[in-house]
Amino acid sequence: MSNSSEEIIMMDDAAAASIQTLTGWVDRHGRFWGSDEYQARWCGATHRKCKNKPNEHPIHSTHGYCEECHRESRQAVFAKMERVVWKGEPLVIFDDDQYFFDIESLAEYCWENSLLPSELQLVICEPNRPRELDVVDYCDEIIPEGGDYYDIPEAILNAVEALNKAFKESAPISYSGSDRVAIVSDDILDDEQKAEIMAERAA
């Protein structure tokens, strides 16, 4: 039973609803954002100016980023990296996936692209090997409560020790760029190669 003091408003009563005029931001797709102008513009636009250098950098997608700002920030990182003389280690071009595992492939790349080695942003690579297995951490969920390393069977301990030894002594699985820039002499190219590169540039 309803409370007799409860206000009753019928569906056709003028008090039930009224037409109101709302003011707010609407994006180009027709979505209403109220007072949120930024969100309305962000959803309605396809491109925007660079927030850091709007008068210098090109516009970019609202769903992307300013590639020039990204490039400048990465170049700032490169400029601060340690410089070391190259001793034949594998190399990779900074922020690229172009690797060189011998001097011949580096020289060929320079010749094909009309570049001198000193003009490439070459970074020394470091080897990637499997991480050593921590047997206690690996078995943590099945070691009895209050147990420790000595609860693990000796056969497993010996096998893990041998596996970790193999990880240390094996050839690298892959290479990744380090935080060291390689100083590579242009003299890895012979005079004929250098001359061809200069001639190609002048053509």
N, C-alpha and C positions, 0 to 999 in steps of 0.2 A: 504494500500500500504506500502510495506517495505521500509525502508531507504536505498537508493542506496549505502551509505557508510558502511552498515552493513556487517560484514565479513560472508561469506558463506562457510560452511564446510560440505561436503557431507558425507553420511554414510560410503562410501567406501574409504574415504580419510584417509591416514595414520595419519593425525593430529587429527582425531576424537577420537582415542583410541590407547593405546599401552599396551603391556604386561609389567608388573612391578613385581619385586621380593620383597616381603614383609617379614620382619623378626619380629617375635613377639612370645609371649607365647600362646600355644594351650593346653587346658586341654585334659584329656584322652577321652572325648566325642567328640572331634574335634572342640570345640568352640574356636574361636580366641579372645585373650584378649590383643593384642598389647603389650605394655610395662608393663602391670599389672600382674607381676609374682604372687603376693599374691592371687589375685582373681582366676587366672588360677589353682594354686595349691589347693586352697580351694574348687573349684568346681570339681577338678579331684580326690581329695583324699577322703578316707572314714574315716580315723582316724588321729589324731594329738597328739602331746605330750602336757602335761600340761604346760601352759605358765608360771606358778609360780614356780613349782618344777618339771622340766622335767626329772630329774634323780632319783626322788623319787616316784612320783605318776605314776600310770599306764596310758597308752594311753586312749583316749576317742574319741567318734564319733565327726567328724567335725561339726555336727549339734547339738551336745549336749554340756555338760560342764563336768569339772573334778569333779567327785563325792567326791573325797577325799578333795579337796579344799572346797567344799560346806560343808562337814561334819566338817572340822576343823573350818570353820567360824561360824557354828552353835554352836559348842562346846565352842567357845570363847564367844558367846553370853550367853550360859548357865552358864559359869563360873562367869559372872559378875552379874547374877541375884541375887536378895535379897533372903536370906535363912530365913525361919520362921518355927517354930515348928507346926506340923500338929495338927489340932484340930477337925478332922473328916469331913472336907470339901470334896466335890468331887475332884478327882485327875485325871490327864491324864499324860501319859508318854510324855516327851518332844519330840516335832517334830513327834508325832505319833498320832494315833486315838484310842489308847487303853485307855478307861476311867474306873474309879473305883468309884462307888457310895456308897460303904460300905466297911467295914473292911474285911468282909468275902470274897468278890470277889477279893480283893487285896491279901489276904492270899492264896486263891486258885490259883491265877495266879503265885505267887511266887513258890508255891509247884509244880505246873505243869511244870514250866520252870527252876526249880532248881536254883532259885535266891533268895537272901535276899532283903527285902524292901530297905535297904540302898544302894543296888547296882542298883536300878532303878532310873532313872532321873525323879522323880515325881514332877509335877507342880500343884499347887493349882488352881482349876477352879473358874471362876467367872460366875455368872448367866447371861443369855441373856434374856432380856425382850423387848417387843416392845418399840420403841421410842415414847415419848409423842407427841401428835399431836398439832402442832402450828396452831390454827384455822385461824389466820390472814394470815399466809403464805399459808395455804391450799386454802383460798378463795381469794388470792391476785388478780387473773385474773378477778374475777367478782365483786370485791368491786368497787363502783363508783370512778371515778377519784377524788382525793382529799379526799376520804373517809377514814375510819379507823375502828377500832375494833367495834365501836358502830353502824356500819351499819349492823352488823351481827345479825340476829334475836336471841332473848333471848333463845328460845327453843333449837337452835343449840349450843349456848354457854354452856348451862346447860348440854346438851348431851355430848359435847366434854369434859367438866370438869369431868363428871361421867366416861367417857371412860378412860381418863388419870389417874383417881384415880384407876380404875381397873387394868390398866397397872402397876402401882406402887405396888399394893397390891397382884397381882396374883403370882402364883408359876412360876418359870422360865420356859421358853419354851425349852431352851437348856443350855448347858454350854460350855465355851471355856477356854483354858489355859490362865493364867495370867502371870505376870512377876515375880512371887514369887515361889521359889523352896520349896517344902515341906520337912522338916526334919522328917522322919518317922523311928521310932525305930524298930529294928529287933525283938523286944519282942512282936510284934503283932502276931508272930508265937510262938506256944508252943515249948517246948524242943523236943518233938517227931517229929514235922514238921521240925525243924532245923536239927535234926539228919538225917532225911530222905534225905534232900537236900544235906547235906555234903556227905552222902553215895552214892547218885546218881552221884555226881561229881567225886568221887573217883573210881567209877566202870569203 
